[in-house]
Amino acid sequence: MTIHLPQDLESSIQAAVQLGRFASVDEAMAEAARLLLRQVGPLDPPAADPDHDPILGLFSDDAELMDAIVADIYHRRKTDTWRDIDV
C-alpha cells in the first residue's frame, strides 16, 4: 500500500522514528492505523434483521416528527389552491 501524507505529518513520523519511538516508519504507520480503527469502531456491517425494513424503520424512529409532517401535508393539501382545477 502506498500512502501520501502532507509534509508536516511525514516529518513528524520520521522524527518519531529517529527518536526511537518506533523501529520504522512502517511500524509507526501500523500503530496509527490501529489507533484509527479503534477510534472508528467495528467496520463489519450489522447483521441484517429480516423483520426490519430499513426504509420503514426511518419513519418509526421519530413518530412525533412523522405525525407533524403528515399533519402539515394534510393542511397544505386543504389550503393550497393550485389543486383547485375546474374542468
Secondary structure, 3 states (H helix, E strand, C coil): CCCCCCHHHHHHHHHHHHCCCCCCHHHHHHHHHHHHHHHHCCCCCCCCCCCCCHHHHHHHCCHHHHHHHHHHHHHHHHHCHHHCCCC
